[in-house]
Amino acid sequence: MRRAKLFLERPAIIPELAAHSAVLRANFGTSDVALRDVLFGRAVPGGKLPFELLSLQEAVLR
């Protein structure tokens, strides 16, 4: 299994990538310091995405 790192500036459908990854980390424009603080437990992540991450292409077509 591989690790995948994504920068998402808009919604994405990534089931194939997720299925072949042990770790999937998405970045939505977060600063390196904020991301590091969350990863090392110094901060608790929170908030809402400005869009949904869909798991199927068919959901987009509906």
Secondary structure, 3 states (H helix, E strand, C coil): CEEEEEECCCCCCCHHHHHCEEEEEEECCCCHHHHHHHHCCCCCCCCCCCCCCCCCHHHHHC
